[in-house]
Amino acid sequence: MAKKFGTLGQDYRDHVKAAVDADSWQGASAKAFGQWGRKTAEEYDQAKGEAHGVGALFRLAHATLDAHKKAVERARDDAQDAGMNVNSRGHCTMNLDKVAAKKGKEVADGYRENPKAKAVVEDKWTNKIKQAVKDTQDADAGLCTTFMTDPKEPEKGLPNGFNGAVGDDVIKKNAARAAKTYESIKDGETPAPEKLREAAILARAHGDEPAFSRTLINSLGGPEGLIKTHDRLDDLAYYDDKDHKKSYTSLDKALATNLSSATKNPDSAFYKRFQEGMKKAGLKEYDLKVAGEKIPAESGSGDHGQKVRGYQSLVSLMQRGDGYGKQFLFDTADAIRKAEDEDQGGDPDIWDLKGDFGSKKEAHFAHDPLDGVLEVMSHDPEASTEYLDPGPDDKRDNLKYLLKDRDWNHVDLGSPDPAGMHDPDKENSDARRGLARAIEAGATGEQPIVGDGAARPHATHTIPEARIMNQVINQADPGMGGSSLPENLQRPIANALADYAPDTHTTLYRGEDVRDHIGIYGSENNAHLSAHPEKLVRVMRGVADTPEGFAVMHQAEREQIRQDVAKLSPQAGPEDGDVQNAMTHAGASMGAFEAIRRDRVLDLRDEEMSEADWNAKLKYHIVGGVFTPIPFVGDSIQRSIDTGTWEESNNVKQSADTEARQELTRQWLSSDSQIRYLVNDWADSSDVKGQDSALTVLKSTFAMSGRDASRRQADGWLGRGDD
């Protein structure tokens, strides 16, 4: 409603008041209307302010009453867990059968023989519920008073009109109340549980109010106070007061929401002060137990263990929330990079800590703040695209820096050797996880895939998204015979490549011919990728260490083949040029994928995972996508590859002999089997007899020949030659 009043007010100023103020209308009537026009414009402003204030009051009421409702429900649930029956009025009666089941028959018999003791317990639980209900009633009465408070009449607008000051006083007072609790936490105190709940309610209710959030952060002491408050909440939640962890994490999440709303407007004075303050606070060192207790301080020393930098704490806080403004994300990422990038006068070791912080247990700590802010950015695909896009002339170097130039070794293992030739530091186990998700979001324009989700079958991309995918292929290419990509990059980049399956499908088929069309082409919102085929194949191999990464690309390629075959005329036979071209195309893409799979299998000889294990997992993930219908594709084409998949997988399951089962799996994964079922099922759907000699030619001369040429070419790009 406030937004609508704002729009109406602006329309009035642009189209009505502007006409009145023009020189074409003069005299007493123009003067009189001009005064009313000014008042009307002011009234729109007051209406906008009142709607905003009333909305804030309703959010406060909802958050307050919702929290108290849950408190009443918790009291009831706790009573029931203790063996009470609770009626609709909150009265508790002991259920001796429940007590016997929970605490034993002897305890139940004791209450049965001692009615007074039983009544004491019943009264205790009844009173707890009554107190929770009374707290709700008191909160409701307080809200009623707040809603009935009549603010001072505004000086602008019409008499007895809208009042833009509605809610302002409440927001300011609530910010001060919440700040008092947060400040006490920052200063080392442990507030009572009811104070923690109240502060969380207020911060959550006014989380979207910039005025509240800025007042709160300013009251804490700006950036440094915000960092110290978060650090103290983290210590309490994970170390000092684990019994109330939920309360502290709730306060921390609310604080992250306040940070988000406070920094939405990059043109505000608050934003500029905050960023200026972070330049100092972000580089200072602070105590934080997740880091300090990783490497215990020496006994007897005054040291409390290693310290963390302010930006590590800030990004840890940011990861609790969402909805951050793009400029805040960009400015924070740029400031962090400036602190670490040698080319900008930074120190690459500034975030180094002793110990690996990549485990799930320590996920609440953003030990690598740049990777951490990229993870936050990945929730906003548009922001990820804008930050990583190299631009039309490749002058923006964020993606290149992250893929090629950055020092990711942040586990401090000591100083380099005297000659500076060897740095013993190593990467955290979760290194590049945020970058990987940001690449997937930025290159696809979509939220990163969760779990074993499949790629979109008909994805479209903007030019900036395609530029990101193209540069990832160019920068991540390990070269002929090169190594795999870093582990945490593999699945997200495989997901992104699968999203570009219509383009990579063409590249894998055209091979050498595509070199004349390298780059990005198409319209702004329907861009296409034409990558170097050898780089594409090597990057696809680089992300195929895991069966899951290979499978998501393989499934996307199968869908492209389905779509190609679906376009064929039902009357077309095996000698039709379109059919021959489609089967050659399918064979070529299968040949490239087989070369990638074979290269991975050959590498498995030097690793713990056996070929059989890898093939079995790959088959599992590919079969997992078999029964997902593909939109816009007919039943016969849906069946064209899935029939072979299902029949062969059944053969494998039915084989009791391990060695035979492994051989069946290898046969099923081979392009020979895939091509055979593709052509045969297409023939069945087109009423072409299986013994037709033209069908044999279609398989061998077109599909298999396309496969052989493509596989041979891909083998060369992978440095395998004729292996």
C-alpha positions in Angstrom: 0.0 0.0 0.0 2.8 2.4 0.9 4.4 1.7 -2.5 1.1 2.5 -4.3 0.7 5.8 -2.5 4.2 6.6 -3.4 3.5 5.9 -7.1 0.3 7.9 -7.0 2.1 10.8 -5.4 4.9 10.8 -8.0 2.3 10.6 -10.8 0.5 13.6 -9.2 3.7 15.6 -9.1 4.7 14.7 -12.7 1.3 15.2 -14.4 -0.9 17.4 -12.3 1.2 19.7 -10.1 3.7 20.1 -12.9 0.9 21.4 -15.2 -0.3 23.8 -12.5 3.2 25.1 -11.9 3.7 25.8 -15.6 3.8 29.4 -16.9 0.7 28.8 -19.2 -1.7 29.2 -16.2 -1.5 32.4 -14.2 -3.6 34.5 -12.0 -5.5 34.1 -8.7 -7.0 30.7 -9.6 -3.6 29.3 -10.5 -2.2 30.6 -7.3 -5.0 29.1 -5.2 -4.8 25.8 -7.0 -1.0 25.8 -6.6 -1.4 26.0 -2.8 -3.9 23.1 -2.8 -1.6 21.2 -5.2 1.3 21.5 -2.8 -1.0 20.3 0.1 -2.2 17.4 -2.0 1.3 16.3 -2.9 2.2 16.5 0.8 -0.9 14.4 1.7 0.3 11.6 -0.7 3.6 11.7 1.2 1.8 11.4 4.6 -0.4 8.6 3.2 2.7 6.7 2.1 4.3 7.2 5.5 1.1 6.1 7.4 0.7 3.0 5.3 4.3 2.1 5.9 4.0 2.7 9.7 0.7 0.7 10.0 2.4 -2.1 8.0 5.3 -2.1 10.5 2.8 -2.2 13.4 1.0 -5.2 11.9 4.3 -7.0 11.4 5.2 -6.3 15.0 1.8 -7.7 16.1 2.1 -10.8 14.0 5.7 -11.6 15.1 4.8 -10.9 18.8 1.6 -13.0 18.9 3.1 -15.7 16.7 6.0 -16.1 19.2 3.6 -16.2 22.2 1.3 -18.7 20.4 4.3 -21.0 19.9 5.2 -20.5 23.6 1.7 -21.6 24.7 2.0 -24.6 22.4 5.4 -25.5 23.8 4.1 -25.4 27.3 1.3 -27.7 26.3 3.6 -30.1 24.5 6.0 -30.1 27.4 3.1 -31.0 29.8 2.0 -33.8 27.5 5.6 -35.1 27.3 5.6 -35.2 31.1 2.6 -37.5 31.1 -0.2 -35.0 31.4 -3.6 -34.9 29.6 -4.3 -31.2 28.7 -7.9 -30.1 28.1 -9.0 -27.1 25.9 -8.8 -24.7 28.9 -5.1 -25.7 29.7 -5.9 -27.8 32.8 -3.6 -30.7 33.3 -4.5 -34.1 34.6 -1.9 -36.8 35.1 -2.2 -39.8 32.8 -0.7 -42.6 34.9 -0.4 -44.9 31.9 1.8 -42.3 30.1 3.8 -41.8 33.3 4.4 -45.5 33.6 5.5 -45.7 29.9 7.9 -42.8 30.3 9.2 -43.1 33.8 8.3 -46.7 34.9 5.6 -48.4 36.8 7.0 -47.7 40.2 6.8 -43.9 39.6 3.2 -44.2 38.4 2.3 -46.3 41.4 3.8 -43.8 43.7 1.6 -41.0 42.3 -1.4 -43.4 42.4 -0.8 -43.9 46.2 0.0 -40.2 46.9 -2.7 -38.0 45.4 -1.2 -34.9 47.0 2.1 -35.3 45.1 0.1 -36.0 42.0 -1.9 -32.8 42.4 1.3 -30.8 42.9 2.7 -32.0 39.6 -0.6 -31.3 37.8 -0.7 -27.8 39.3 2.9 -27.1 38.2 2.1 -27.9 34.6 -1.3 -26.2 34.6 0.4 -23.0 36.0 3.1 -23.1 33.3 0.4 -23.1 30.6 -1.5 -20.4 32.5 1.6 -18.2 32.6 2.2 -18.7 28.9 -1.4 -17.7 28.2 -1.1 -14.7 30.6 2.1 -13.5 28.8 0.2 -13.7 25.5 -2.7 -11.6 27.0 -0.2 -9.0 28.3 1.5 -8.8 24.9 -1.9 -8.4 23.3 -2.8 -5.6 25.7 0.6 -3.9 25.0 0.0 -4.1 21.3 -3.5 -2.6 21.7 -2.0 0.4 23.5 0.6 0.8 20.8 -2.1 0.7 18.1 -4.3 3.3 20.0 -1.5 5.7 20.6 -2.2 9.0 18.7 1.0 10.5 17.2 1.6 14.2 17.0 -0.3 15.9 14.1 2.0 16.5 11.2 2.9 20.0 10.0 2.5 19.1 6.4 -0.6 17.7 4.5 -4.2 18.4 5.2 -5.8 18.9 8.7 -7.0 15.6 10.2 -5.5 13.8 7.1 -3.0 11.1 6.9 -0.2 11.0 9.4 3.2 9.9 8.2 4.5 9.7 11.8 2.4 6.7 12.6 4.8 3.9 13.7 7.9 6.0 13.8 8.1 6.3 17.6 7.3 2.6 18.0 10.1 1.7 15.6 12.6 3.9 17.4 11.6 2.6 20.8 11.7 -1.0 19.8 15.1 -0.5 18.2 16.4 0.9 21.5 14.9 -2.0 23.4 16.4 -4.6 21.1 19.8 -2.8 21.1 19.9 -2.9 24.8 19.7 -6.8 24.8 22.2 -7.1 21.9 24.6 -4.6 23.6 24.5 -6.6 26.9 25.4 -9.8 24.9 28.3 -7.9 23.1 29.6 -6.8 26.5 29.8 -10.3 27.8 26.5 -10.6 29.7 24.0 -13.4 29.3 20.4 -11.9 29.3 17.4 -13.7 30.7 15.6 -16.0 28.2 12.6 -13.7 28.1 14.9 -10.8 27.1 16.4 -12.9 24.3 13.0 -13.8 23.0 11.8 -10.2 23.1 14.9 -9.0 21.2 14.4 -11.7 18.6 10.8 -10.8 18.1 11.5 -7.1 17.7 14.4 -7.7 15.3 12.4 -10.1 13.3 9.3 -8.0 13.2 11.2 -4.9 12.1 13.8 -6.8 10.0 12.6 -5.1 6.8 12.5 -1.6 8.3 15.7 0.2 7.3 15.1 2.8 10.1 15.0 0.1 12.8 18.0 -1.8 11.4 20.2 1.3 11.0 19.3 2.5 14.5 20.1 -1.0 15.9 23.5 -1.3 14.2 24.4 2.3 15.1 23.5 1.6 18.7 25.8 -1.4 18.7 28.7 0.8 17.6 28.6 0.4 13.8 30.6 -2.3 11.9 32.9 -3.2 14.8 30.1 -3.5 17.3 28.1 -5.6 14.8 31.1 -7.9 14.4 31.6 -8.2 18.2 27.9 -8.9 18.7 27.8 -11.7 16.1 31.0 -13.2 17.5 29.6 -13.3 21.0 26.3 -14.8 19.8 28.4 -17.5 18.0 30.4 -18.3 21.1 27.3 -18.6 23.2 25.4 -20.8 20.6 28.3 -23.2 19.9 30.4 -23.2 23.1 29.3 -21.3 26.2 25.6 -21.9 26.4 24.6 -24.7 24.1 21.3 -25.3 26.0 20.0 -22.0 24.5 21.6 -22.4 21.1 18.3 -21.9 19.3 17.8 -18.5 21.0 21.2 -17.2 20.1 21.1 -18.4 16.5 17.6 -16.8 16.2 19.1 -13.5 17.4 22.0 -13.9 15.0 19.6 -14.6 12.0 17.5 -11.6 13.0 20.7 -9.5 13.1 21.6 -10.7 9.6 18.2 -9.6 8.4 18.8 -6.2 9.9 22.1 -6.0 8.1 20.4 -6.8 4.9 17.7 -4.1 5.2 20.1 -1.5 6.6 22.4 -1.8 3.6 19.8 -2.0 0.8 20.3 1.6 -0.3 23.9 2.2 -1.4 23.3 6.0 -1.7 22.3 6.4 1.9 24.6 8.1 4.4 24.4 5.1 6.6 25.7 2.8 3.8 28.7 5.0 3.1 29.6 5.2 6.8 29.2 1.5 7.2 31.5 0.6 4.2 34.1 3.1 5.4 34.0 1.6 8.9 34.3 -1.9 7.5 37.6 -1.1 5.8 39.1 -0.9 9.2 37.0 -3.3 11.2 37.1 -5.9 8.5 40.9 -6.2 8.8 41.1 -6.1 12.6 41.5 -9.3 14.6 38.9 -10.5 17.1 38.4 -13.4 19.5 36.1 -16.2 18.2 36.1 -19.6 19.9 35.5 -21.6 16.7 39.0 -20.5 15.7 40.6 -19.9 19.0 39.8 -23.4 20.4 40.8 -25.1 17.1 44.4 -24.7 18.2 44.4 -24.4 22.0 46.6 -21.7 23.6 49.7 -22.9 25.4 49.1 -23.6 29.1 49.9 -20.6 31.3 50.1 -18.1 28.5 47.7 -15.1 28.3 46.8 -16.0 24.7 43.3 -17.2 23.9 44.3 -18.9 20.7 44.3 -17.7 17.1 42.0 -14.7 16.2 39.8 -14.1 13.2 39.5 -11.0 10.9 36.4 -8.8 10.8 35.5 -9.8 7.3 35.4 -13.5 8.3 32.9 -12.6 11.0 30.9 -10.3 8.8 30.4 -12.9 6.1 29.6 -15.6 8.8 26.8 -13.3 9.8 25.7 -12.6 6.2 25.4 -16.4 5.7 22.7 -16.4 8.3 20.4 -14.2 6.2 19.5 -13.4 2.6 18.0 -10.7 0.4 21.2 -8.5 0.4 21.4 -5.7 -2.1 23.6 -6.4 -5.1 25.8 -3.4 -4.4 26.4 -4.5 -0.9 27.5 -7.9 -2.1 29.7 -6.4 -4.7 31.3 -3.9 -2.4 31.9 -6.5 0.3 33.5 -8.9 -2.2 35.7 -6.1 -3.7 36.9 -5.0 -0.2 37.8 -8.6 0.7 39.6 -9.1 -2.6 41.5 -5.8 -2.1 42.7 -7.1 1.3 44.1 -10.3 -0.2 45.1 -9.5 -3.8 48.8 -8.8 -4.1 48.2 -6.8 -7.3 46.0 -4.4 -5.2 48.5 -4.2 -2.3 46.9 -7.0 -0.3 48.2 -10.0 1.6 47.3 -13.5 0.2 47.8 -15.0 3.7 45.5 -12.6 5.5 42.7 -15.2 6.1 45.1 -18.1 6.9 44.3 -20.0 10.1 45.8 -23.2 11.6 43.4 -26.1 11.0 40.9 -27.1 8.3 37.6 -25.4 8.8 35.8 -27.1 5.9 33.8 -29.6 7.9 30.0 -29.5 8.4 30.5 -28.9 12.1 32.3 -25.6 11.4 30.0 -24.5 8.6 28.8 -21.6 10.7 32.2 -19.9 10.3 33.2 -18.3 7.0 36.9 -18.9 7.3 37.4 -17.8 3.6 35.3 -14.6 3.4 35.6 -14.2 -0.3 34.3 -17.8 -1.0 31.7 -17.2 1.7 30.3 -14.0 0.1 30.2 -15.8 -3.2 28.1 -18.5 -1.6 25.7 -15.8 -0.3 25.7 -14.2 -3.8 24.8 -17.6 -5.4 21.3 -17.2 -3.9 20.9 -14.2 -6.2 21.6 -15.5 -9.8 21.3 -12.0 -11.2 24.0 -10.7 -8.9 26.2 -13.7 -9.5 26.0 -13.1 -13.3 26.8 -9.4 -12.9 29.8 -10.0 -10.6 31.4 -12.8 -12.7 30.6 -11.6 -16.2 33.9 -10.8 -17.9 32.2 -8.3 -20.1 32.2 -8.0 -23.9 35.9 -7.1 -24.0 37.0 -9.5 -21.1 38.2 -6.5 -19.1 36.4 -7.5 -15.9 38.7 -10.0 -14.2 36.8 -11.3 -11.2 36.2 -14.7 -12.7 39.8 -15.0 -14.0 41.2 -14.0 -10.6 39.1 -16.7 -8.8 39.8 -19.5 -11.3 43.5 -18.8 -12.1 45.2 -16.2 -10.0 43.8 -16.5 -6.4 45.7 -18.2 -3.6 43.3 -20.7 -2.1 45.7 -22.2 0.5 44.3 -20.9 3.7 45.3 -23.7 6.1 48.4 -22.3 7.8 51.1 -25.0 8.0 54.1 -22.8 8.5 56.3 -20.3 6.7 57.6 -20.9 3.2 61.1 -22.1 2.8 63.9 -19.5 2.9 64.1 -19.4 -0.9 60.3 -18.8 -1.2 60.0 -21.7 -3.6 57.6 -23.8 -1.6 54.6 -22.7 0.5 53.5 -25.5 2.8 50.0 -24.1 3.3 47.1 -26.1 1.9 43.5 -25.6 0.9 40.5 -26.1 3.3 38.4 -29.1 2.4 35.5 -26.9 1.3 37.7 -24.5 -0.9 35.8 -23.0 -3.9 32.4 -24.3 -2.7 31.0 -20.8 -2.8 32.7 -20.0 -6.1 31.3 -23.2 -7.6 27.7 -22.3 -6.6 28.2 -18.7 -7.8 29.4 -19.9 -11.2 26.4 -22.3 -11.6 24.0 -19.5 -10.6 25.8 -16.9 -12.8 26.1 -19.0 -15.9 22.6 -20.4 -15.8 20.6 -17.6 -14.3 19.0 -20.1 -12.0 19.4 -21.2 -8.4 22.1 -24.0 -8.1 20.8 -27.5 -8.4 20.3 -29.3 -5.1 21.2 -32.9 -4.7 20.7 -35.1 -7.8 18.4 -32.8 -9.6 18.5 -32.7 -13.4 19.3 -29.8 -15.7 16.6 -27.9 -17.5 15.6 -29.5 -20.9 14.9 -26.2 -22.7 17.2 -23.7 -21.0 17.8 -20.2 -22.5 20.6 -17.8 -21.5 21.5 -14.2 -21.6 24.7 -13.0 -23.3 26.4 -12.3 -19.9 25.5 -15.8 -18.6 27.0 -17.3 -21.8 30.1 -15.2 -21.4 30.6 -16.7 -17.9 30.2 -20.2 -19.2 32.6 -19.6 -22.1 35.3 -18.1 -19.8 34.9 -21.0 -17.3 35.7 -23.4 -20.2 38.6 -21.3 -21.3 40.1 -20.7 -17.9 39.4 -24.1 -16.3 40.8 -26.1 -19.3 43.6 -28.3 -17.8 45.3 -28.8 -21.2 46.1 -32.0 -23.0 46.6 -34.8 -20.5 45.8 -32.3 -17.7 44.4 -33.1 -14.3 40.8 -32.9 -13.0 39.3 -29.7 -11.8 39.3 -29.0 -8.1 36.8 -31.3 -6.4 34.4 -28.7 -5.2 34.1 -27.1 -8.6 33.2 -30.3 -10.4 29.5 -31.0 -9.8 28.3 -27.3 -10.0 30.2 -26.8 -13.3 28.9 -30.1 -14.6 25.4 -28.8 -13.7 26.1 -25.6 -15.6 27.5 -27.4 -18.7 24.3 -29.6 -18.7 22.2 -26.4 -18.8 24.1 -25.6 -22.0 23.4 -29.0 -23.5 21.8 -27.6 -26.7 25.0 -25.7 -27.4 27.5 -28.4 -26.3 25.5 -31.0 -28.3 26.3 -29.0 -31.5 29.9 -28.4 -30.5 30.6 -32.1 -30.0 29.2 -32.9 -33.4 30.7 -30.2 -35.5 34.2 -30.7 -34.0 36.8 -28.9 -36.2 34.2 -26.9 -38.1 33.1 -25.0 -35.0 36.5 -23.2 -34.7 35.3 -20.6 -37.2 32.5 -19.6 -34.9 34.1 -19.5 -31.4 32.5 -17.3 -28.8 29.0 -16.1 -28.0 26.3 -15.4 -30.5 22.5 -14.8 -30.5 20.3 -12.2 -29.0 20.5 -10.6 -25.6 18.1 -13.0 -24.0 18.6 -16.0 -26.2 22.4 -16.3 -26.4 24.3 -19.4 -27.5 27.7 -20.8 -26.6 30.2 -21.9 -29.3 33.2 -23.1 -27.3 36.5 -24.5 -28.4 35.6 -28.2 -28.8 38.9 -29.5 -27.4 38.6 -27.2 -24.4 35.0 -28.2 -23.9 35.9 -31.9 -23.9 38.8 -31.5 -21.5 36.6 -29.5 -19.0 33.8 -32.0 -19.3 36.4 -34.7 -18.4 37.7 -32.4 -15.7 34.3 -32.4 -13.9 33.6 -36.1 -14.5 35.7 -37.6 -11.7 32.4 -38.4 -9.9 29.7 -40.5 -11.5 27.2 -37.8 -10.5 29.0 -35.1 -12.5 29.3 -37.3 -15.6 25.7 -38.5 -15.3 24.1 -35.0 -15.2 25.8 -34.1 -18.4 25.1 -37.5 -20.0 21.4 -37.2 -19.1 21.2 -33.7 -20.6 22.9 -35.0 -23.8 20.4 -37.9 -24.1 17.6 -35.4 -23.9 19.1 -33.4 -26.8 19.3 -36.6 -28.8 15.6 -37.3 -28.0 14.6 -33.8 -29.2 16.6 -34.3 -32.4 14.9 -37.6 -33.1 11.5 -36.2 -32.1 11.7 -33.6 -34.9 12.0 -36.3 -37.6 9.0 -36.9 -39.9 7.0 -40.1 -39.0 7.2 -41.0 -42.7 11.0 -40.7 -42.9 12.9 -43.9 -43.5 16.5 -44.9 -42.8 17.7 -43.4 -46.2 16.2 -40.0 -45.4 18.9 -37.3 -45.1 17.4 -35.8 -41.9 17.4 -39.3 -40.3 21.0 -40.0 -41.3 22.1 -36.6 -40.0 20.3 -37.0 -36.7 21.9 -40.4 -36.1 25.3 -39.2 -37.1 24.9 -36.3 -34.7 23.8 -38.7 -32.0 26.7 -41.0 -32.6 29.2 -38.1 -32.5 28.0 -36.9 -29.1 28.0 -40.4 -27.7 31.5 -40.9 -29.0 32.7 -37.9 -27.2 31.1 -39.0 -24.0 32.5 -42.4 -24.3 36.0 -41.0 -24.7 35.5 -39.0 -21.5 34.2 -42.0 -19.7 37.1 -44.2 -20.9 39.6 -41.6 -19.8 38.2 -41.6 -16.4 38.2 -45.4 -16.2 41.9 -45.5 -17.2 42.7 -42.9 -14.5 40.9 -45.2 -11.9 43.8 -47.6 -12.2 45.8 -45.3 -9.9 43.0 -44.6 -7.5 41.2 -46.5 -4.8 37.8 -46.5 -6.5 37.5 -49.5 -8.9 36.2 -49.3 -12.5 33.3 -51.5 -11.4 32.3 -49.2 -8.5 32.5 -46.1 -10.7 30.5 -47.7 -13.6 27.9 -49.0 -11.1 27.4 -45.6 -9.6 27.2 -44.0 -13.0 24.6 -46.5 -14.1 22.6 -45.8 -11.0 22.5 -42.1 -11.6 21.7 -42.4 -15.3 18.9 -45.0 -14.7 17.6 -42.6 -12.0 16.7 -40.2 -14.7 15.1 -42.7 -17.0 11.5 -42.4 -15.9 11.3 -38.6 -15.8 9.1 -37.6 -18.8 10.7 -35.1 -21.1 8.4 -32.2 -21.9 7.3 -31.8 -25.6 8.7 -35.2 -26.5 6.4 -38.0 -27.8 6.0 -41.4 -26.0 7.8 -43.3 -28.8 10.9 -41.0 -28.6 10.8 -41.1 -24.8 11.1 -44.8 -25.1 13.9 -44.7 -27.7 16.7 -44.6 -25.2 14.9 -45.6 -22.0 14.0 -49.1 -23.3 17.6 -50.0 -23.7 18.5 -48.4 -20.4 15.8 -50.4 -18.5 16.3 -53.7 -20.2 20.1 -53.7 -19.8 19.9 -52.6 -16.2 17.5 -55.5 -15.5 20.0 -57.8 -17.1 22.7 -56.5 -14.8 20.5 -56.9 -11.7 19.5 -60.5 -12.6 23.1 -61.6 -13.0 24.3 -63.3 -9.9 27.9 -63.5 -11.0 29.9 -60.4 -9.9 32.3 -60.5 -12.9 29.4 -61.1 -15.3 27.5 -58.2 -13.7 30.4 -55.9 -14.2 30.8 -56.9 -17.8 27.1 -56.3 -18.4 27.4 -52.9 -16.9 30.3 -52.1 -19.2 28.3 -53.2 -22.2 25.3 -51.1 -21.1 27.5 -48.0 -20.7 29.1 -48.5 -24.1 28.1 -46.3 -27.0 27.5 -49.5 -29.1 24.6 -50.4 -26.9 23.2 -46.9 -26.7 23.3 -46.5 -30.5 21.8 -49.9 -31.1 18.8 -49.2 -28.9 18.4 -45.7 -30.2 18.3 -46.8 -33.9 16.2 -49.9 -33.2 13.6 -48.1 -31.2 13.4 -45.3 -33.7 12.9 -48.0 -36.4 10.1 -49.6 -34.3 8.3 -46.3 -33.8 8.6 -45.6 -37.6 7.5 -49.1 -38.7 10.9 -49.9 -40.3 11.7 -53.6 -40.3 14.6 -54.6 -38.2 16.2 -56.6 -41.0 16.1 -53.7 -43.5 19.6 -53.4 -45.0 19.2 -49.6 -45.0 18.8 -49.8 -41.2 22.2 -51.6 -40.9 23.8 -48.9 -43.1 22.2 -46.3 -40.8 23.8 -47.8 -37.8 27.2 -48.5 -39.2 27.8 -45.9 -41.9 26.2 -43.0 -40.1 25.7 -43.5 -36.3 28.8 -45.7 -35.6 31.0 -43.8 -38.0 30.0 -40.5 -36.4 30.8 -42.1 -33.0 34.2 -43.4 -34.1 35.3 -40.1 -35.6 34.2 -38.1 -32.5 35.7 -40.6 -30.0 39.0 -40.7 -31.9 39.1 -36.9 -31.9 38.2 -36.6 -28.2 40.8 -39.2 -27.3 43.5 -37.0 -28.9 42.3 -33.9 -27.1 42.5 -35.9 -23.8 46.1 -37.0 -24.6 45.1 -40.7 -25.0 45.8 -41.1 -28.7 45.1 -44.7 -29.6 45.0 -46.1 -26.0 
